[in-house]
Amino acid sequence: MIQILFDNFLGKAPRWYKLTIIAFLIINPIIFYLISPFIAGWVLLIEFIFTLALALQCYPVPSGGLLAIEAVAINMTSAEGVYNEVAANLPTLLLLIFMVAGIYYLKDVLLYFFTKVFVAVKNKIILSMLFAVMAGILSAFLDALTLMAIIIAVCFNFYAIYHRVAGNAAASGDPAKAAKEMEEFKGFLRNLVMHGAVGTTLGGTMTIVGEPQNLMIGTKMGWSFTEFFMHVSIISVPVAISGILLCPLLEIFKVCGFGYQLPESARAAILNDTRSRTLQITKENIFKYITQIIVGMLLVAALALHVAEIGLIGLCLIIVLSAFSGLVKEHDFAESFNNAMPFVTLIIIFFAILAVVHDQHLVTPLIQWVFQFDGKVQLLALYFVNGTLSFVSDSVFIASVFISEIDQAFAAGAFSREWYEQLGTVVNMGTNIPALATPNGQAAFLFLLTSSLAPLLRLSYMEMVKLALPYTLVTTGVGAVAIYFQM
């Protein structure tokens, strides 16, 4: 009877998921709530972080959402508290909803641009640096997830082209040679896509629109687009430079899985396909590219001048490009929101858990421990605590927890406005840079790992950790040095 109940429990869900749900039912915050709401809060928080760590197996919305509902049901927070958290972070939600969807309308020209660079540059070292730099610059103004989707589309297209060529070669020639070249090509694309993913993080740290936590922190501080850059640049610029300079060294010395080269047969196949596609470009395509370039330039200017709330600028982007592209069907608009809405749903659950953190004062002891230190040691302690928690769970969630606690301390008069801004800068960098260590910390990394390209290139979780390791160590170290000597 027990086996029958277990087999039918949660339908066709994997066995590990059923066991996890049963464990959650047994190790339940309700039990600990009878002992102490504070302990129950930490149990809830640890369980939620656990759902984030298992994001590759199950997206955290159903499991994390159940925890959030339970927290409200047993009065660890209130529905009003959750709403207040959501309302306070409305600019971040508008960014995720409309700016992420808006960048989708620029994908044609961005895809064309990345493809041209790939074909034109033969040197792997220069190409890797270009991908990292391009991804960094674009992610400073555009959404990293959409940009990552474009890089994935470029690499997927190249893989499909060469896969056909390699299949024909294996059938008509030397199968062993074709298999060896295919493995080399997979390694080449793995290297390239990881350089691009790291580039999105390096650039995303610099501006208020680069990452979701940037806007969250910038809004708390009252910084404009330019003010945000001026505050974080003393750390973000040295970090970005160190990451870009590290890129060619990884390829030259072939460490941590880098150093694969593009086979000549693959280059020839991709070049022939690109030439064929170029000949098929119509006047309609040219008009579309020109329109997207003009609107993209206006977007950068609007962000720099802060002519409106960032999410509303994204909405304007959708309106203008859909009007000039002839997108008049409802499903045309729906497709652009596919990347944004799952994460918007998740971040609202973040805010529900954050309401528990506030109401039960869960992180207050940790913040007090950091505040035991003075001066630059305090900044470094905050940097490494944020960094460690960010690559274990999720950088956006950790940033929201810490910046809210620091904001409350500032409102209570614990420190000056100048020190408040320095703490905000450190939280921003601490949740961005060390989070490179794992796919859990960076949304762009997680998006890459869960894409259809990853299994084709054998880009597993541990492979991503290995490829990101040198970037993590160098950039995290440079960030710490910049905090100590420049703040």
N, C-alpha and C positions, 0 to 999 in steps of 0.2 A: 504493500500500500504506500509506504514512504517513497519507494523508488518511482512509483507511478506519479505521485504528487510532484516529485522533483523533476521528472521528465516533462511534465506539463507546465511546470512553473516558468513563467515568462516565455512561453511558446518555444520558438526555435533559437532563442538566444544561446550563445556559447556557454559551455559548462563553467568556464572561469568567471563569466559575468554572473551566472546564477549563484555561484559560491560567494562572490563579492557582495551581492545584495543580501544574502543570508547573513554574512558577517556583519554587514551594516545594521541588520535588524537585531542582531545579538549585542554587538558593541554599539549601543544606541545612546545618543546624547540624553534621551529622556531619563535613562537610568542614572546617569551622572548628574543630571539636573537636580535630582532629589538630594544629592550629596552637596553639590556646590554649583551654582550657575557659571562661575568662572571656569571650573574644571570642565563642565559640559561644553562651554564655549570653545575651549581648546580642543576637545575631542571632535567637535563639529568642524573646526578649522583644519585639523589634521586630516580628517576624512575628506574634506573638500580639496585640499592639496593633493591627496592621494588620487582623487578623480582627475585632477589636472595631469598628474604624472602618467596616468593611463589613457591619456587623450588619444594615443594612436590606436588603442583597442576599442575605445568607446568615447565618442565626443561628449564632453562633460555636461552638456545641457540636461539630459534626463536624470543622471545620477546627482549632479550638483544641484539641479533644480529641486529635486526631492528633499535634499538637505535644507535648502533655503525655505521651502514650504514648511518643513518640520520646525525650523527655528522660529518662524512666525507663530505656528500653531501652539508651541509650548511657551510662548511669551519671552523668548530670548531676545527678540526684537519685535517691532510692530509693523503692520502694513504701512502706517504713516511714516515710520522711520525709513523703510525701504523707498517709499516714494520721495522722501526728502533727499535721499542720496542720489536717486535718479535725476531729480529736478536740478540738484546742484551741479550735476555733470552733463547737463543738456548739450553744451557745446561739443563735448566729446562724442556724444551720440549722433549729433548732426554731422560731425566730421565722418564718422564711420558709415553712416547711412548714405549721405549724398556725395561726399568727396570720393569715396571708394568707388561708388557706382559711376560717378562722373568721369574718372580716369579711364574707365572701360571704353568710353567713346573716343579716346585717343589711341587705342591699341593698334589701329591699322598703321599709322605713321611710325609708331614706336617699333612695331614688329618689322617693318620695312627697313628702318634705320639699323636695328641690331643685326639683321640678316646681311645687309651691305657691309657692315664692319667685319662680320665673321668671314665673309668671302674675300674681302680686300686685303686683310692682314694675314700674312703667311707665318710670321714668327709667333710661336706659342707664348713666349714671355710677354711680348708687346700686346698680343690679343688678350691675355689674361688681365693685364693691367688696365687695358681699355674697358673690358667688361666690368671690372671692379669700379673704375672711375665713373663710367657712364651710369652704372647702377646707383652709385653713391650720389651723384649730382641729381639724377632724376628722382630718387627717393626722398631727397631733401624737399622737393616741391610736390611730388606725387605720392600716391599710396604705395607702400612697399609690397602689399599682397598682390595688387594688380600688376605691378612691375615684375614681381616674381612670376606671375602667371604668363607674362609675355616672354620672359627668358625661358620658361619651361616650354612654351609653344614653339619657340625658335629651335631649341635643342630637340624637341620631339619631332619636328618636321625634318631636321637633318638626320635623326636616327631612322625615320621611316624611309627616307631616300636611300641611305646607304644599306639599310637592311635588305631592300630589294636587290641592290647591286651585289651584296655579299651572298645572298641566296642563289643568284644566278651563277656567281663565280664558283661557289661550292658545288653546284650541280654540273658545271661544265669543265672545271679545272681542278685545282688542288684544294680539297676540303680543309686540310690541316692549316694551310696558309691563310685561307679565308677566315677560319675560326680565330686564328691568332690576330689577324688584322681587326676583326670585329671586337675582340677583347680590348685591344689597344684603343679603338675608337670609343668604346664605352668608357674606358678610363679617362680619355681626353674630355668627353662631355661631362663626366663626373667632376673633374677638376674645374672646368669652365663654369658650370652651374653653381658650384660652391664659391668660387671667386665672386660671382655675381650676387649670391645670397649674402655673403659677408659685406659686399659693397653696399647693399641696401641698408644694413645696420649702421655702417660707418657714416653714411650720408644722412640716415634717418635720425641720428642723434643731434644733428645740427640745427634743425628748425622746428618750429612749433607744430608743423603738420607732418613731420617725418614719422612719428610713432604716436599711437593713441595716448600713452602716458605723458608725452611731451605737452600736448594740449591740456591735459588734466592738470599738470603742474603749472604750466604757463598761465592758465586761467586763475588758479589759486593765487599766483603771484601778481596777477594783473599786468603781465607782460604782453606787448605787441609782438608781431612777427620779428621785427628788427631787434627789439629789446631782448627777446629770448635768445637770439643768435649771439648777441653781445655778451650775455651772461654765461652761456655754456661754451663759447668758443675757446676760452682759456684751457679747457679740457678736451673738447671735441675735436678741435683742429689738430693738436699734437697726436691724438689717438688715430684720427683718420690718416694723417701722414705716415704714421708708423705702420698702419695696416696696408697702405698702398706700397710702401717700400718693402714690406715683408713679402708681398705677392711674387715678385720676380725671384727672390731668394729661394722660396719654396719650390719653384719650377727648376731653378738652376741646380740646387742640391738634392732635389727629388726626395724630400722628406715627407713623412706622414701620408703617403699615397699620392703625392703630386708628381709631375714630371712626364705624364703620358703625352704622346705626340699624335698628330692627325695623320693617318695613313694617306699616301698620295692617291690611292684609288678612291678613298672617301672624299678627298678634296675635289677630285675631278668630277665625281658624281654630283656633288652639291653645287659646284660651279655650273655644270651643264643645266641642272634643274633651275637654278637662279636665272640664268640667261634666258631660258625658255619662258619663265614667268614674267620676266621684264618685257619681253616682246608682246606679251598678252595684256599689258597695262593699257587701259582705255582713258579717254578724256575724263570720264566719270571718276576713275581712280585718282587721277592727277588733281582734280578739283577737291576730292575728299582729303587728300594729303595736305594740300595747301590750306584748306579750311582748318584742319586739325593743328597745323603748325601755328597759324595765326591765333587761334583760340588758346593754344598752349602758352604762347608768349603773353597773351592778355591775362591768363591765369596766374603766371608768375608775378606779373606787375600788380594784379589785384591782391595777391597774398602779401607781397612786400609792402604795399601801401595800406593794407588792412582796410579795404574799402567797405567790408561787411564781415559778419561772422563767417568763419571758414566753411562751415557746413552749408551756409546759404550761397557762398561762392560756388561750391560744388553743384548745388541745385541749378544755378545759372548756367554752369557748364553743360549740364544735361539738357537744359532747355534749348540753348543755342545750337549745340551740335546735333541734337535730334531734329531740330527745325531745318538745318542746312543739309542734313543727310537723308531726309525723307522718311524718317522712322516714325510712322503714324499708327502702328498697331500696338495694342496693349502688351502682347508678348515680347515686342521689341524692347520695351522698357523693363519688363520683368527679368530678362536675361542679365541685365547689367547689375542687378541687385543680388545675384546669386552668391557672390563672394562676400558681400557685406553682412547680410542679415543673420547668418548663423553666429558670427562673432558678436553682433549687436545683442542677440539673445543671450549669449554667454556673459557679456559684460554687464548686463542688467542683473544676472545672477551674482556676479562679482559684487555689485553694489548691495545686494541683499545680505551676502555674507559680511560685507564691510559694515553694514548696520549692526550686525551682531558684535563685530569687533569693537565698535564704538560703544554700544550700550553696555557690554560686559567688560570694557576696558582691558581687552586681552593683550594688546601689544604695549600697553603702558609700562609694564616692568622692563621690557626690552628697550623701549625708548629711554627710560630712566637710566638703564645701564649705559647706553650710549652717551647720555648727557653727564655721566660721571666723569668723563674725560673732558679735557679743556682744549680749546684752540684747534689746531690742525689734527691732533690725534683724534679728536671727536669726529671730525670730518672723515678721516680714514676709517674709523670704526664703523661709521654709518655706511660708507661706501662698500666695505667688504661684507657687512651684514646684509645689505640690500642685494649685493651681487650673488652671494651664496644662496639666499632664498629665491632669487629670480631664476637661476638655472635649475633649481630643484622643482619649482612650481611654474609660475607664470609671471613675467615681468610687469605686465599691466596691473595685475592684482596686487602684487607687492608694492608697486609705486602708489596705488590708490590707498593702501593701508597706511603706509608710512607718511605720505604727504598730508593725509587727513589728521594723523596724530600730531605731526609737527605744526600744522595749521592751528589746531586747538591749543597747543602749548604757546604759540605766538600770541593768539587772542587773549590768553591768560597773562601775558606780559612776561613770559619766561626769558625772552631774549629780544635783541634789537631787530629792526627791519633789515638791516644789512646782513646780519647773521642768518636771519630767516631766509633771505634770498640765496645765501651760500649753501644752506642746508638743502633747499629746493634743487639747486644745481647738482649737488652731490647725489641726491636721490634719483634725479633724472639719469645721470651718467651711470650710477651703480646698477640701475635696473635695465640699462641698455647694453653696456659693454660686456660685463661678465656673463650675461645671459647667452652669449654666443656659444657657450660650452655645450649646450644640449638643445635639441629641437623643442623641448618643453618651454624654454624661456622666450624664444623668438617666434612670433607668429609666421613670419616668412619662411623660417626653417621648417616649422611644422607643416605649413602648406606644401612645401617642396617634398617632404617626406611622405605625405599622404597623397601625392599626385600620382597619376598613371605613369609618369616618366621614371620615378624612383625604382620600381622593381625591374624595369627594362635595363637600367644602368647599374643594377645591383647596389643601389645607394640605400643601405640599411641604416638603422638607428646608430649602431656602433661605428659604422663607416663615416657617418656625418660627424660624430663626436671626434673621431680620429682626424678627419680633415680640418675640423674647426679648431683643434687643440692648439696649434702654434699661434693662430690668430688670437685665441682667447688669452693665452699666457702673455703675449707681447702687448696687446692693446690694454688688457687689464693692468699690467705693470706700468705702462706709460700713463694711464689714467691716474693711478695712485701717485706717481711721481709729480704729475701736473697739479694734483690737488695739494700735495705737501709744499711744493715750491712756488706755486703761482696764485694760491688763494689766500 
